[in-house]
Amino acid sequence: MTTPRSTSITVTRPLNVLVVDDDPLILTVVDLMVRHAGHTVRTASDGVAALDVLADAPSDVIVSDIRMPGMDGLSLARLVRKDYPAIPIILMTGYLSEFSSGSANEIGVDCILKKPFKSTDLIEAIARLVPR
């Protein structure tokens, strides 16, 4: 897993992005970053709510916080890999020093972004992971 470098990304088609975070401010900021890039966003405040959103309609990519109460991002990623194996997963964390990327690799997480990150880092990661 790598951290994407900053570049200008041109959206060739709008994607459906599911953003998951228990912090309302982070959820709003990431939602705005993704919408500004021309994508459609649905949000969830935890892993359980994210699974409900996915059950209603598939997403092209999931961007989720790792540390959340209840179902955390790693547990969400495990379930997504089982039920929706083709959806790319980007995990966000402000606690990279406490986090073992080995477990994320085993689950099949596609990218980990350390908070705070630039909007271009997120948009580039999305563009790189979702086939056009």
N, CA, C and O atoms as CSV, one atom per row, in Angstrom:
chain,resi,resn,atom,element,x,y,z
A,1,MET,N,N,0.837,-1.169,0.000
A,1,MET,CA,C,0.000,0.000,0.000
A,1,MET,C,C,0.880,1.228,0.000
A,1,MET,O,O,1.867,1.315,0.731
A,2,THR,N,N,0.508,2.154,-0.817
A,2,THR,CA,C,1.308,3.361,-0.930
A,2,THR,C,C,0.451,4.580,-0.711
A,2,THR,O,O,-0.770,4.546,-0.863
A,3,THR,N,N,1.104,5.640,-0.358
A,3,THR,CA,C,0.440,6.928,-0.283
A,3,THR,C,C,0.570,7.584,-1.639
A,3,THR,O,O,1.685,7.736,-2.139
A,4,PRO,N,N,-0.542,7.980,-2.254
A,4,PRO,CA,C,-0.470,8.568,-3.583
A,4,PRO,C,C,0.229,9.914,-3.573
A,4,PRO,O,O,0.172,10.647,-2.585
A,5,ARG,N,N,0.889,10.238,-4.679
A,5,ARG,CA,C,1.514,11.550,-4.803
A,5,ARG,C,C,0.487,12.534,-5.339
A,5,ARG,O,O,-0.494,12.133,-5.965
A,6,SER,N,N,0.705,13.797,-5.100
A,6,SER,CA,C,-0.256,14.823,-5.504
A,6,SER,C,C,-0.113,15.144,-6.980
A,6,SER,O,O,0.970,15.486,-7.455
A,7,THR,N,N,-1.223,15.029,-7.697
A,7,THR,CA,C,-1.285,15.409,-9.098
A,7,THR,C,C,-2.683,15.911,-9.394
A,7,THR,O,O,-3.587,15.788,-8.566
A,8,SER,N,N,-2.855,16.471,-10.562
A,8,SER,CA,C,-4.173,16.911,-10.981
A,8,SER,C,C,-4.876,15.739,-11.654
A,8,SER,O,O,-4.316,15.120,-12.559
A,9,ILE,N,N,-6.090,15.427,-11.226
A,9,ILE,CA,C,-6.839,14.301,-11.741
A,9,ILE,C,C,-8.062,14.823,-12.483
A,9,ILE,O,O,-8.789,15.674,-11.971
A,10,THR,N,N,-8.284,14.317,-13.676
A,10,THR,CA,C,-9.469,14.639,-14.447
A,10,THR,C,C,-10.453,13.494,-14.314
A,10,THR,O,O,-10.105,12.343,-14.579
A,11,VAL,N,N,-11.670,13.793,-13.909
A,11,VAL,CA,C,-12.692,12.773,-13.755
A,11,VAL,C,C,-13.274,12.449,-15.120
A,11,VAL,O,O,-13.778,13.331,-15.815
A,12,THR,N,N,-13.198,11.158,-15.506
A,12,THR,CA,C,-13.761,10.761,-16.784
A,12,THR,C,C,-15.202,10.303,-16.647
A,12,THR,O,O,-15.978,10.390,-17.599
A,13,ARG,N,N,-15.560,9.818,-15.478
A,13,ARG,CA,C,-16.948,9.500,-15.183
A,13,ARG,C,C,-17.151,9.639,-13.676
A,13,ARG,O,O,-16.263,9.301,-12.894
A,14,PRO,N,N,-18.308,10.133,-13.275
A,14,PRO,CA,C,-18.572,10.256,-11.845
A,14,PRO,C,C,-18.683,8.876,-11.205
A,14,PRO,O,O,-19.278,7.964,-11.778
A,15,LEU,N,N,-18.118,8.734,-10.037
A,15,LEU,CA,C,-18.163,7.485,-9.292
A,15,LEU,C,C,-19.098,7.628,-8.100
A,15,LEU,O,O,-19.352,8.735,-7.626
A,16,ASN,N,N,-19.603,6.509,-7.627
A,16,ASN,CA,C,-20.389,6.469,-6.401
A,16,ASN,C,C,-19.442,6.093,-5.274
A,16,ASN,O,O,-18.943,4.969,-5.226
A,17,VAL,N,N,-19.194,7.025,-4.372
A,17,VAL,CA,C,-18.227,6.831,-3.298
A,17,VAL,C,C,-18.963,6.799,-1.966
A,17,VAL,O,O,-19.773,7.677,-1.669
A,18,LEU,N,N,-18.673,5.783,-1.172
A,18,LEU,CA,C,-19.209,5.680,0.175
A,18,LEU,C,C,-18.125,6.127,1.149
A,18,LEU,O,O,-17.041,5.544,1.192
A,19,VAL,N,N,-18.422,7.162,1.928
A,19,VAL,CA,C,-17.483,7.692,2.923
A,19,VAL,C,C,-18.013,7.341,4.310
A,19,VAL,O,O,-19.174,7.600,4.628
A,20,VAL,N,N,-17.135,6.741,5.141
A,20,VAL,CA,C,-17.536,6.267,6.459
A,20,VAL,C,C,-16.600,6.856,7.514
A,20,VAL,O,O,-15.389,6.644,7.463
A,21,ASP,N,N,-17.163,7.593,8.466
A,21,ASP,CA,C,-16.371,8.138,9.570
A,21,ASP,C,C,-17.318,8.534,10.686
A,21,ASP,O,O,-18.402,9.057,10.428
A,22,ASP,N,N,-16.914,8.288,11.928
A,22,ASP,CA,C,-17.762,8.640,13.064
A,22,ASP,C,C,-17.642,10.106,13.464
A,22,ASP,O,O,-18.457,10.604,14.241
A,23,ASP,N,N,-16.637,10.797,12.943
A,23,ASP,CA,C,-16.454,12.220,13.237
A,23,ASP,C,C,-17.212,13.036,12.185
A,23,ASP,O,O,-16.832,13.023,11.014
A,24,PRO,N,N,-18.275,13.746,12.580
A,24,PRO,CA,C,-19.078,14.492,11.606
A,24,PRO,C,C,-18.265,15.509,10.791
A,24,PRO,O,O,-18.542,15.716,9.609
A,25,LEU,N,N,-17.273,16.136,11.410
A,25,LEU,CA,C,-16.463,17.118,10.693
A,25,LEU,C,C,-15.628,16.445,9.598
A,25,LEU,O,O,-15.583,16.925,8.465
A,26,ILE,N,N,-14.976,15.345,9.934
A,26,ILE,CA,C,-14.183,14.609,8.940
A,26,ILE,C,C,-15.101,14.103,7.827
A,26,ILE,O,O,-14.759,14.187,6.648
A,27,LEU,N,N,-16.262,13.582,8.205
A,27,LEU,CA,C,-17.219,13.078,7.223
A,27,LEU,C,C,-17.605,14.178,6.239
A,27,LEU,O,O,-17.659,13.946,5.031
A,28,THR,N,N,-17.871,15.363,6.754
A,28,THR,CA,C,-18.251,16.500,5.905
A,28,THR,C,C,-17.094,16.933,5.003
A,28,THR,O,O,-17.295,17.187,3.816
A,29,VAL,N,N,-15.889,17.019,5.559
A,29,VAL,CA,C,-14.736,17.466,4.774
A,29,VAL,C,C,-14.426,16.480,3.646
A,29,VAL,O,O,-14.206,16.891,2.507
A,30,VAL,N,N,-14.406,15.184,3.958
A,30,VAL,CA,C,-14.111,14.187,2.925
A,30,VAL,C,C,-15.232,14.157,1.891
A,30,VAL,O,O,-14.963,14.019,0.698
A,31,ASP,N,N,-16.476,14.284,2.325
A,31,ASP,CA,C,-17.614,14.370,1.411
A,31,ASP,C,C,-17.394,15.525,0.428
A,31,ASP,O,O,-17.563,15.349,-0.778
A,32,LEU,N,N,-17.019,16.700,0.933
A,32,LEU,CA,C,-16.796,17.863,0.066
A,32,LEU,C,C,-15.628,17.645,-0.898
A,32,LEU,O,O,-15.700,18.044,-2.061
A,33,MET,N,N,-14.552,17.011,-0.417
A,33,MET,CA,C,-13.402,16.725,-1.287
A,33,MET,C,C,-13.828,15.865,-2.474
A,33,MET,O,O,-13.476,16.142,-3.621
A,34,VAL,N,N,-14.582,14.831,-2.176
A,34,VAL,CA,C,-14.977,13.877,-3.215
A,34,VAL,C,C,-15.998,14.508,-4.159
A,34,VAL,O,O,-15.900,14.325,-5.372
A,35,ARG,N,N,-16.962,15.238,-3.637
A,35,ARG,CA,C,-17.953,15.927,-4.483
A,35,ARG,C,C,-17.282,16.971,-5.378
A,35,ARG,O,O,-17.638,17.118,-6.547
A,36,HIS,N,N,-16.314,17.689,-4.822
A,36,HIS,CA,C,-15.598,18.708,-5.597
A,36,HIS,C,C,-14.890,18.077,-6.801
A,36,HIS,O,O,-14.696,18.734,-7.824
A,37,ALA,N,N,-14.512,16.818,-6.677
A,37,ALA,CA,C,-13.857,16.111,-7.782
A,37,ALA,C,C,-14.868,15.570,-8.799
A,37,ALA,O,O,-14.476,14.969,-9.799
A,38,GLY,N,N,-16.160,15.779,-8.549
A,38,GLY,CA,C,-17.170,15.391,-9.521
A,38,GLY,C,C,-17.852,14.059,-9.256
A,38,GLY,O,O,-18.560,13.543,-10.121
A,39,HIS,N,N,-17.647,13.500,-8.075
A,39,HIS,CA,C,-18.231,12.206,-7.754
A,39,HIS,C,C,-19.491,12.365,-6.900
A,39,HIS,O,O,-19.724,13.417,-6.304
A,40,THR,N,N,-20.288,11.314,-6.854
A,40,THR,CA,C,-21.458,11.242,-5.995
A,40,THR,C,C,-21.032,10.611,-4.678
A,40,THR,O,O,-20.248,9.661,-4.670
A,41,VAL,N,N,-21.541,11.130,-3.562
A,41,VAL,CA,C,-21.124,10.641,-2.251
A,41,VAL,C,C,-22.345,10.225,-1.443
A,41,VAL,O,O,-23.370,10.907,-1.419
A,42,ARG,N,N,-22.198,9.084,-0.784
A,42,ARG,CA,C,-23.119,8.678,0.267
A,42,ARG,C,C,-22.267,8.532,1.519
A,42,ARG,O,O,-21.093,8.175,1.431
A,43,THR,N,N,-22.846,8.806,2.683
A,43,THR,CA,C,-22.059,8.775,3.905
A,43,THR,C,C,-22.698,7.839,4.928
A,43,THR,O,O,-23.894,7.549,4.890
A,44,ALA,N,N,-21.846,7.383,5.842
A,44,ALA,CA,C,-22.290,6.562,6.965
A,44,ALA,C,C,-21.410,6.907,8.158
A,44,ALA,O,O,-20.231,7.222,7.998
A,45,SER,N,N,-21.990,6.846,9.361
A,45,SER,CA,C,-21.255,7.233,10.560
A,45,SER,C,C,-20.566,6.060,11.256
A,45,SER,O,O,-19.852,6.258,12.239
A,46,ASP,N,N,-20.773,4.851,10.758
A,46,ASP,CA,C,-20.072,3.683,11.304
A,46,ASP,C,C,-20.185,2.520,10.327
A,46,ASP,O,O,-20.852,2.615,9.297
A,47,GLY,N,N,-19.519,1.415,10.673
A,47,GLY,CA,C,-19.483,0.264,9.775
A,47,GLY,C,C,-20.840,-0.368,9.540
A,47,GLY,O,O,-21.144,-0.779,8.420
A,48,VAL,N,N,-21.661,-0.452,10.574
A,48,VAL,CA,C,-22.984,-1.051,10.429
A,48,VAL,C,C,-23.837,-0.221,9.463
A,48,VAL,O,O,-24.491,-0.772,8.577
A,49,ALA,N,N,-23.827,1.086,9.636
A,49,ALA,CA,C,-24.576,1.965,8.734
A,49,ALA,C,C,-24.041,1.865,7.307
A,49,ALA,O,O,-24.811,1.933,6.349
A,50,ALA,N,N,-22.729,1.705,7.165
A,50,ALA,CA,C,-22.126,1.563,5.831
A,50,ALA,C,C,-22.641,0.304,5.133
A,50,ALA,O,O,-22.924,0.331,3.935
A,51,LEU,N,N,-22.762,-0.788,5.869
A,51,LEU,CA,C,-23.291,-2.026,5.277
A,51,LEU,C,C,-24.738,-1.843,4.831
A,51,LEU,O,O,-25.145,-2.386,3.804
A,52,ASP,N,N,-25.511,-1.085,5.594
A,52,ASP,CA,C,-26.886,-0.780,5.194
A,52,ASP,C,C,-26.916,0.023,3.895
A,52,ASP,O,O,-27.731,-0.245,3.012
A,53,VAL,N,N,-26.029,1.004,3.785
A,53,VAL,CA,C,-25.949,1.819,2.569
A,53,VAL,C,C,-25.577,0.934,1.377
A,53,VAL,O,O,-26.167,1.058,0.304
A,54,LEU,N,N,-24.605,0.046,1.562
A,54,LEU,CA,C,-24.197,-0.858,0.481
A,54,LEU,C,C,-25.317,-1.800,0.076
A,54,LEU,O,O,-25.462,-2.116,-1.105
A,55,ALA,N,N,-26.104,-2.250,1.030
A,55,ALA,CA,C,-27.210,-3.154,0.722
A,55,ALA,C,C,-28.255,-2.464,-0.148
A,55,ALA,O,O,-28.915,-3.108,-0.963
A,56,ASP,N,N,-28.407,-1.138,0.030
A,56,ASP,CA,C,-29.369,-0.379,-0.773
A,56,ASP,C,C,-28.885,-0.187,-2.208
A,56,ASP,O,O,-29.676,-0.274,-3.147
A,57,ALA,N,N,-27.598,0.072,-2.381
A,57,ALA,CA,C,-27.034,0.301,-3.712
A,57,ALA,C,C,-25.518,0.166,-3.624
A,57,ALA,O,O,-24.910,0.633,-2.661
A,58,PRO,N,N,-24.904,-0.470,-4.619
A,58,PRO,CA,C,-23.449,-0.653,-4.576
A,58,PRO,C,C,-22.705,0.673,-4.728
A,58,PRO,O,O,-23.244,1.659,-5.230
A,59,SER,N,N,-21.458,0.663,-4.280
A,59,SER,CA,C,-20.570,1.814,-4.431
A,59,SER,C,C,-19.407,1.400,-5.320
A,59,SER,O,O,-19.079,0.218,-5.415
A,60,ASP,N,N,-18.787,2.378,-5.967
A,60,ASP,CA,C,-17.600,2.112,-6.780
A,60,ASP,C,C,-16.353,2.021,-5.921
A,60,ASP,O,O,-15.395,1.340,-6.285
A,61,VAL,N,N,-16.357,2.707,-4.777
A,61,VAL,CA,C,-15.213,2.717,-3.860
A,61,VAL,C,C,-15.708,3.094,-2.468
A,61,VAL,O,O,-16.685,3.827,-2.319
A,62,ILE,N,N,-15.012,2.576,-1.448
A,62,ILE,CA,C,-15.329,2.912,-0.065
A,62,ILE,C,C,-14.116,3.610,0.538
A,62,ILE,O,O,-12.984,3.148,0.399
A,63,VAL,N,N,-14.372,4.728,1.210
A,63,VAL,CA,C,-13.345,5.458,1.948
A,63,VAL,C,C,-13.807,5.454,3.398
A,63,VAL,O,O,-14.826,6.058,3.730
A,64,SER,N,N,-13.053,4.770,4.267
A,64,SER,CA,C,-13.500,4.606,5.647
A,64,SER,C,C,-12.396,4.908,6.648
A,64,SER,O,O,-11.221,4.625,6.414
A,65,ASP,N,N,-12.804,5.487,7.765
A,65,ASP,CA,C,-11.915,5.634,8.906
A,65,ASP,C,C,-11.639,4.246,9.467
A,65,ASP,O,O,-12.462,3.342,9.320
A,66,ILE,N,N,-10.490,4.074,10.107
A,66,ILE,CA,C,-10.185,2.797,10.743
A,66,ILE,C,C,-10.789,2.746,12.139
A,66,ILE,O,O,-11.475,1.786,12.489
A,67,ARG,N,N,-10.534,3.783,12.938
A,67,ARG,CA,C,-10.982,3.783,14.334
A,67,ARG,C,C,-12.365,4.400,14.453
A,67,ARG,O,O,-12.540,5.612,14.321
A,68,MET,N,N,-13.351,3.532,14.707
A,68,MET,CA,C,-14.727,3.975,14.936
A,68,MET,C,C,-15.315,3.079,16.013
A,68,MET,O,O,-14.939,1.912,16.119
A,69,PRO,N,N,-16.234,3.610,16.815
A,69,PRO,CA,C,-16.887,2.758,17.803
A,69,PRO,C,C,-17.781,1.728,17.111
A,69,PRO,O,O,-18.206,1.916,15.972
A,70,GLY,N,N,-18.049,0.658,17.814
A,70,GLY,CA,C,-18.868,-0.393,17.215
A,70,GLY,C,C,-18.044,-1.159,16.204
A,70,GLY,O,O,-17.045,-1.786,16.556
A,71,MET,N,N,-18.450,-1.111,14.965
A,71,MET,CA,C,-17.714,-1.782,13.895
A,71,MET,C,C,-16.655,-0.840,13.338
A,71,MET,O,O,-16.987,0.184,12.741
A,72,ASP,N,N,-15.385,-1.178,13.530
A,72,ASP,CA,C,-14.306,-0.325,13.025
A,72,ASP,C,C,-14.074,-0.573,11.534
A,72,ASP,O,O,-14.704,-1.438,10.926
A,73,GLY,N,N,-13.160,0.202,10.964
A,73,GLY,CA,C,-12.893,0.125,9.525
A,73,GLY,C,C,-12.331,-1.204,9.065
A,73,GLY,O,O,-12.634,-1.647,7.957
A,74,LEU,N,N,-11.515,-1.856,9.891
A,74,LEU,CA,C,-10.972,-3.165,9.516
A,74,LEU,C,C,-12.067,-4.223,9.485
A,74,LEU,O,O,-12.100,-5.054,8.577
A,75,SER,N,N,-12.957,-4.201,10.460
A,75,SER,CA,C,-14.084,-5.146,10.465
A,75,SER,C,C,-14.988,-4.898,9.269
A,75,SER,O,O,-15.452,-5.839,8.625
A,76,LEU,N,N,-15.236,-3.629,8.975
A,76,LEU,CA,C,-16.024,-3.285,7.789
A,76,LEU,C,C,-15.342,-3.818,6.535
A,76,LEU,O,O,-15.996,-4.414,5.679
A,77,ALA,N,N,-14.036,-3.608,6.420
A,77,ALA,CA,C,-13.296,-4.074,5.240
A,77,ALA,C,C,-13.403,-5.591,5.084
A,77,ALA,O,O,-13.564,-6.085,3.968
A,78,ARG,N,N,-13.317,-6.329,6.181
A,78,ARG,CA,C,-13.451,-7.801,6.129
A,78,ARG,C,C,-14.801,-8.205,5.535
A,78,ARG,O,O,-14.876,-9.077,4.669
A,79,LEU,N,N,-15.856,-7.560,6.012
A,79,LEU,CA,C,-17.200,-7.903,5.526
A,79,LEU,C,C,-17.409,-7.471,4.082
A,79,LEU,O,O,-18.051,-8.177,3.304
A,80,VAL,N,N,-16.871,-6.321,3.726
A,80,VAL,CA,C,-16.979,-5.854,2.337
A,80,VAL,C,C,-16.247,-6.820,1.412
A,80,VAL,O,O,-16.768,-7.171,0.353
A,81,ARG,N,N,-15.052,-7.255,1.795
A,81,ARG,CA,C,-14.287,-8.200,0.976
A,81,ARG,C,C,-15.060,-9.500,0.773
A,81,ARG,O,O,-14.996,-10.110,-0.294
A,82,LYS,N,N,-15.795,-9.918,1.811
A,82,LYS,CA,C,-16.569,-11.156,1.723
A,82,LYS,C,C,-17.783,-10.997,0.801
A,82,LYS,O,O,-18.026,-11.841,-0.061
A,83,ASP,N,N,-18.536,-9.922,0.984
A,83,ASP,CA,C,-19.802,-9.746,0.267
A,83,ASP,C,C,-19.700,-8.919,-1.016
A,83,ASP,O,O,-20.526,-9.071,-1.916
A,84,TYR,N,N,-18.694,-8.047,-1.107
A,84,TYR,CA,C,-18.510,-7.166,-2.275
A,84,TYR,C,C,-17.029,-7.140,-2.653
A,84,TYR,O,O,-16.390,-6.094,-2.541
A,85,PRO,N,N,-16.476,-8.257,-3.092
A,85,PRO,CA,C,-15.021,-8.362,-3.260
A,85,PRO,C,C,-14.405,-7.407,-4.283
A,85,PRO,O,O,-13.202,-7.151,-4.228
A,86,ALA,N,N,-15.187,-6.884,-5.198
A,86,ALA,CA,C,-14.616,-6.024,-6.243
A,86,ALA,C,C,-14.541,-4.552,-5.858
A,86,ALA,O,O,-13.926,-3.763,-6.576
A,87,ILE,N,N,-15.155,-4.164,-4.740
A,87,ILE,CA,C,-15.151,-2.747,-4.371
A,87,ILE,C,C,-13.804,-2.382,-3.747
A,87,ILE,O,O,-13.415,-2.978,-2.743
A,88,PRO,N,N,-13.089,-1.419,-4.321
A,88,PRO,CA,C,-11.843,-0.952,-3.705
A,88,PRO,C,C,-12.117,-0.284,-2.355
A,88,PRO,O,O,-13.135,0.382,-2.166
A,89,ILE,N,N,-11.179,-0.480,-1.424
A,89,ILE,CA,C,-11.319,0.070,-0.080
A,89,ILE,C,C,-10.105,0.934,0.244
A,89,ILE,O,O,-8.961,0.492,0.142
A,90,ILE,N,N,-10.382,2.176,0.638
A,90,ILE,CA,C,-9.359,3.103,1.116
A,90,ILE,C,C,-9.650,3.342,2.593
A,90,ILE,O,O,-10.753,3.753,2.954
A,91,LEU,N,N,-8.669,3.087,3.440
A,91,LEU,CA,C,-8.831,3.364,4.863
A,91,LEU,C,C,-8.076,4.632,5.233
A,91,LEU,O,O,-6.987,4.896,4.723
A,92,MET,N,N,-8.675,5.418,6.135
A,92,MET,CA,C,-8.060,6.642,6.631
A,92,MET,C,C,-7.761,6.441,8.114
A,92,MET,O,O,-8.531,5.807,8.836
A,93,THR,N,N,-6.635,6.989,8.555
A,93,THR,CA,C,-6.327,6.919,9.977
A,93,THR,C,C,-5.448,8.077,10.400
A,93,THR,O,O,-4.586,8.537,9.651
A,94,GLY,N,N,-5.680,8.529,11.593
A,94,GLY,CA,C,-4.814,9.526,12.209
A,94,GLY,C,C,-3.819,8.870,13.151
A,94,GLY,O,O,-3.027,9.553,13.800
A,95,TYR,N,N,-3.861,7.544,13.226
A,95,TYR,CA,C,-3.066,6.798,14.195
A,95,TYR,C,C,-2.201,5.746,13.514
A,95,TYR,O,O,-2.167,4.597,13.956
A,96,LEU,N,N,-1.512,6.115,12.462
A,96,LEU,CA,C,-0.728,5.162,11.690
A,96,LEU,C,C,0.323,4.462,12.548
A,96,LEU,O,O,0.623,3.292,12.312
A,97,SER,N,N,0.885,5.151,13.535
A,97,SER,CA,C,1.912,4.534,14.371
A,97,SER,C,C,1.352,3.386,15.210
A,97,SER,O,O,2.089,2.468,15.571
A,98,GLU,N,N,0.053,3.430,15.525
A,98,GLU,CA,C,-0.575,2.373,16.304
A,98,GLU,C,C,-1.158,1.268,15.429
A,98,GLU,O,O,-1.638,0.257,15.941
A,99,PHE,N,N,-1.118,1.454,14.136
A,99,PHE,CA,C,-1.815,0.582,13.209
A,99,PHE,C,C,-0.848,-0.349,12.486
A,99,PHE,O,O,0.202,0.090,12.015
A,100,SER,N,N,-1.187,-1.598,12.397
A,100,SER,CA,C,-0.390,-2.566,11.657
A,100,SER,C,C,-0.963,-2.717,10.254
A,100,SER,O,O,-2.085,-3.196,10.089
A,101,SER,N,N,-0.204,-2.315,9.252
A,101,SER,CA,C,-0.699,-2.437,7.881
A,101,SER,C,C,-0.777,-3.889,7.439
A,101,SER,O,O,-1.427,-4.192,6.439
A,102,GLY,N,N,-0.125,-4.796,8.167
A,102,GLY,CA,C,-0.187,-6.214,7.824
A,102,GLY,C,C,-1.601,-6.748,7.853
A,102,GLY,O,O,-1.996,-7.504,6.965
A,103,SER,N,N,-2.378,-6.366,8.869
A,103,SER,CA,C,-3.760,-6.845,8.935
A,103,SER,C,C,-4.593,-6.271,7.793
A,103,SER,O,O,-5.468,-6.957,7.264
A,104,ALA,N,N,-4.337,-5.034,7.410
A,104,ALA,CA,C,-5.051,-4.444,6.278
A,104,ALA,C,C,-4.684,-5.150,4.984
A,104,ALA,O,O,-5.551,-5.390,4.145
A,105,ASN,N,N,-3.411,-5.486,4.811
A,105,ASN,CA,C,-2.991,-6.225,3.616
A,105,ASN,C,C,-3.669,-7.583,3.547
A,105,ASN,O,O,-4.118,-8.002,2.480
A,106,GLU,N,N,-3.744,-8.281,4.693
A,106,GLU,CA,C,-4.389,-9.594,4.731
A,106,GLU,C,C,-5.858,-9.511,4.337
A,106,GLU,O,O,-6.376,-10.402,3.663
A,107,ILE,N,N,-6.517,-8.462,4.750
A,107,ILE,CA,C,-7.938,-8.276,4.443
A,107,ILE,C,C,-8.126,-7.928,2.971
A,107,ILE,O,O,-9.133,-8.300,2.370
A,108,GLY,N,N,-7.174,-7.225,2.394
A,108,GLY,CA,C,-7.295,-6.800,1.003
A,108,GLY,C,C,-7.621,-5.333,0.847
A,108,GLY,O,O,-8.191,-4.920,-0.163
A,109,VAL,N,N,-7.256,-4.536,1.856
A,109,VAL,CA,C,-7.432,-3.088,1.748
A,109,VAL,C,C,-6.500,-2.581,0.658
A,109,VAL,O,O,-5.347,-3.006,0.576
A,110,ASP,N,N,-6.994,-1.675,-0.179
A,110,ASP,CA,C,-6.235,-1.212,-1.338
A,110,ASP,C,C,-5.304,-0.049,-1.049
A,110,ASP,O,O,-4.280,0.095,-1.718
A,111,CYS,N,N,-5.634,0.787,-0.067
A,111,CYS,CA,C,-4.834,1.974,0.208
A,111,CYS,C,C,-5.111,2.452,1.626
A,111,CYS,O,O,-6.234,2.334,2.114
A,112,ILE,N,N,-4.099,2.987,2.283
A,112,ILE,CA,C,-4.265,3.618,3.586
A,112,ILE,C,C,-3.756,5.051,3.476
A,112,ILE,O,O,-2.631,5.290,3.036
A,113,LEU,N,N,-4.589,5.993,3.878
A,113,LEU,CA,C,-4.206,7.403,3.903
A,113,LEU,C,C,-4.098,7.860,5.344
A,113,LEU,O,O,-5.000,7.634,6.151
A,114,LYS,N,N,-2.981,8.507,5.661
A,114,LYS,CA,C,-2.797,9.051,7.012
A,114,LYS,C,C,-3.398,10.450,7.079
A,114,LYS,O,O,-3.072,11.320,6.272
A,115,LYS,N,N,-4.275,10.650,8.051
A,115,LYS,CA,C,-4.866,11.965,8.291
A,115,LYS,C,C,-3.830,12.846,8.968
A,115,LYS,O,O,-3.060,12.345,9.787
A,116,PRO,N,N,-3.780,14.097,8.671
A,116,PRO,CA,C,-4.517,14.768,7.609
A,116,PRO,C,C,-3.865,14.502,6.254
A,116,PRO,O,O,-2.649,14.336,6.170
A,117,PHE,N,N,-4.658,14.463,5.217
A,117,PHE,CA,C,-4.148,14.268,3.863
A,117,PHE,C,C,-4.724,15.354,2.966
A,117,PHE,O,O,-5.719,15.997,3.300
A,118,LYS,N,N,-4.084,15.542,1.834
A,118,LYS,CA,C,-4.551,16.536,0.859
A,118,LYS,C,C,-5.674,15.930,0.035
A,118,LYS,O,O,-5.719,14.719,-0.180
A,119,SER,N,N,-6.577,16.781,-0.421
A,119,SER,CA,C,-7.675,16.283,-1.262
A,119,SER,C,C,-7.132,15.613,-2.517
A,119,SER,O,O,-7.717,14.647,-3.007
A,120,THR,N,N,-6.014,16.120,-3.043
A,120,THR,CA,C,-5.444,15.498,-4.244
A,120,THR,C,C,-4.955,14.081,-3.955
A,120,THR,O,O,-5.014,13.223,-4.836
A,121,ASP,N,N,-4.474,13.818,-2.739
A,121,ASP,CA,C,-4.055,12.464,-2.372
A,121,ASP,C,C,-5.241,11.506,-2.420
A,121,ASP,O,O,-5.136,10.400,-2.950
A,122,LEU,N,N,-6.362,11.939,-1.864
A,122,LEU,CA,C,-7.556,11.101,-1.848
A,122,LEU,C,C,-8.091,10.887,-3.262
A,122,LEU,O,O,-8.395,9.757,-3.646
A,123,ILE,N,N,-8.206,11.942,-4.022
A,123,ILE,CA,C,-8.779,11.836,-5.365
A,123,ILE,C,C,-7.877,10.993,-6.273
A,123,ILE,O,O,-8.371,10.229,-7.101
A,124,GLU,N,N,-6.573,11.131,-6.119
A,124,GLU,CA,C,-5.668,10.306,-6.906
A,124,GLU,C,C,-5.802,8.831,-6.524
A,124,GLU,O,O,-5.783,7.963,-7.396
A,125,ALA,N,N,-5.935,8.548,-5.243
A,125,ALA,CA,C,-6.102,7.164,-4.798
A,125,ALA,C,C,-7.383,6.572,-5.387
A,125,ALA,O,O,-7.376,5.436,-5.862
A,126,ILE,N,N,-8.462,7.320,-5.361
A,126,ILE,CA,C,-9.718,6.855,-5.940
A,126,ILE,C,C,-9.543,6.584,-7.427
A,126,ILE,O,O,-9.952,5.533,-7.921
A,127,ALA,N,N,-8.938,7.524,-8.142
A,127,ALA,CA,C,-8.758,7.377,-9.587
A,127,ALA,C,C,-7.886,6.182,-9.924
A,127,ALA,O,O,-8.126,5.493,-10.915
A,128,ARG,N,N,-6.876,5.934,-9.105
A,128,ARG,CA,C,-5.968,4.830,-9.356
A,128,ARG,C,C,-6.632,3.465,-9.107
A,128,ARG,O,O,-6.299,2.481,-9.767
A,129,LEU,N,N,-7.552,3.413,-8.173
A,129,LEU,CA,C,-8.145,2.145,-7.767
A,129,LEU,C,C,-9.387,1.747,-8.559
A,129,LEU,O,O,-9.731,0.567,-8.620
A,130,VAL,N,N,-10.050,2.707,-9.154
A,130,VAL,CA,C,-11.311,2.402,-9.854
A,130,VAL,C,C,-11.074,2.478,-11.364
A,130,VAL,O,O,-10.725,3.538,-11.885
A,131,PRO,N,N,-11.263,1.367,-12.061
A,131,PRO,CA,C,-11.098,1.376,-13.516
A,131,PRO,C,C,-12.075,2.338,-14.171
A,131,PRO,O,O,-13.225,2.457,-13.751
A,132,ARG,N,N,-11.616,3.002,-15.175
A,132,ARG,CA,C,-12.473,3.966,-15.888
A,132,ARG,C,C,-13.132,3.288,-17.034
A,132,ARG,O,O,-13.896,3.916,-17.766
